[in-house]
Amino acid sequence: MRFRFCWDVDCPDWLLAEIATLSKLSSVKLRLLSAAVAKSIHGDPLSYDVVTKLSSDAKLSEDGSQASVAAVRWVLCSAAGAAVTPAVLDSELQQLGLPKEHAAAISRVYGDHLPRLTHHLQHTSLKVGGEVQWTCRVAGVGVGGGVEPVVELGMEQAGGTTKLALTPTQLHALVHELSEARRLMEALH
């Protein structure tokens, strides 16, 4: 099933697994956690003491607490990036199995923080300006007793250099996803 807040693709499996974890929190604690996470996305530091206090009633482990933060962060950023309304987010979170009160808690925080989330995403997205030099080379990386191929992609511009190392499988997946993104963008025109 495709979800608009997931950019019209299936929901990631890891997020489906975390829906159960989020359901263990009370809807009030989930709203407070979501608000703290939303504030951390657009600037305020996230206090893990606060996260621990909010998740202690649900008896979440430290890993469970961190997974909850990651899930809420992903939902908020993905929904803002996909430009869905709070009502759509609420409906889709319920379809994923999040209780109604919990979905409403996240959606309300999302609606309250949407302008700042969108602003943050616009200013932190990859942007290319001016003269850009692209590089690509195949290198070998020692793994165990052998050498594994790695593709190094680089982008140089006045602000500095960005490099990315990919295995052949990761490169294939990246090319596939970029091709799919291009196809979707061309379909919009």
N, C-alpha and C positions, 0 to 999 in steps of 0.2 A: 504494500500500500504506500502511496506517495503522500508526503506531507509538505505543505507549502512552507512551513517554518524550517524544513530541512532542504529547502531549495528545490522542491518538487521531485525529490528522490525518496527512497526508503529511509526510515529512521535507522541510524547506526545501531548495531547490536549492543554495543557497550552502553548506549544510552537507555535502551530497553531494559537492560539489567539494572541500571541505576534507578529506574522508576520505582522499583520495589523498595530501594533504600530511601528514596525521598518520601515514600508513603509512610514510612515508620515515624517520621517527624510529625508533630501536630501541624495543622495548617497555619497556626499563628507563628510557630517557630520557623516554618518554611518561608513564610512571608518575611520575617526578620532576617533570615539567612539570605534570601533573594535580594533584599534591599542592601545588605552589606556587600554582597557580591556585585550588584549593579554599581554601587558607589566605587568599588575597587576597580571596575572596568574603566570608569572615566576619571580616575585620579586618586581617590582616597585609598590609603593602604588597608588591606584586609587583615584584621586582627584574628589570629588563629585561636586566641583565648576566647574571643566571642564565638567563633565557630564551635569550639569545644563545649562551651556552655550551652549553646543552642542545640547541640546534638547529644548532650549527655542524657537527657530524659529518654531518648530513643535507644540508649545504650549502643550507640554506634562506635566502632573501633576508630582509631586514628585514620586508618585507611578508608573506612566508610565515610568519615567526615570529609576527608579530602576528595573522595569520589563524588560526594554530594555537591561540594563546591564546584568541581569540574563540570558536573552535569548541569547545574544551574547556570554557570558561566556560558557553557556551550549553547544552551537553549536561548539565553538572552541575546548573545551575540549573533547566533544563526538567525533568529527571528528578526532582529533589527536589520541584519544584512539582507535578508530576503524581503524586507519591508512588509511584513504581515501585520494585520491589526491585532490588538489585544483580544478581540472576540475570536478571531481565527486561531490564535495561539491557545486560548482557553479550550476551544472545541477539540483541537488536535491533541493537546495533552491528555484530555479525557479519553480520546480514542486510543491513546497508548496505554491506558489503564491507570492513570493518575486519578485519585479520587477528586470529585467535583470541587470540594473546598480547597484542595491543594492546587489544582489547576487554576482556580480563581485567584489564589494567593500569588502565584508566579505571574499570572497575566496582569494583575493589578500593578505589581511592581514594575513589570515590563512597560505598561502604559504610562506610569508615572515618570519613568526614566528614559523613555523612547527618544526624545529629542537629543539628550546628552549621549546616549548610546550611538545613535546615528552619527552625530558630530564626531565622536571618538573614532568610529570605524572609518569615516571619510578621511580623517587626518592620520590614521595609522596604516592605511592600505598601501600596498606597493605602488609607488608612482615613479614614472620615469620621465625625466625632464632633461633637456639639453642633449649633448653628445653622449652616446652610450656605446661602449665597446663590449661586444659579447665574445666570450671565449669558451672553447669546449675541448677537452682532451681526455683520452682514455689512460688511466693509470692502473697500476697494480698495487694491491694492499695485501700485506702478509697476514694470513689467517691460519693459525695452527702451523702446519709445516708447509703449506702451499701459498700460492698467490691468487687472489680473487680480483677480477676486473672491477674497476670503479670508474664511472664517468664523472668528471669534474666540470660543472657549468659555472661560468663566471660572468659577472656584469660589473663593468667599471664605468664610473662617471665621476664628475667633479667632487661629489660628496664622499667618495670612497669606493671600495670594492666589496662585492657580495659574492660569496662562493657557496656552491652546493655540491655535495658528493652523493652520487646515487649508484646503487647496484643496477645491473642490467634489468632486473625485475621491476625495481622502482622507476627506472627510466621509461620502461614500456608502459607502466601504469600512468605515469605523468603525461606521456604523449597521448594515451587514450583519453584521459580526463580533459586535457586541453583541447583535443579534437572535439570531444562531446560539448565542451563549453563553447567552442566556436560555432558548432552546429546550432546550439540553443540560441546564441546571440544573433546569428544570421536569421533564425526563424522569427525573431522579434521584429525584424525590419521589413 
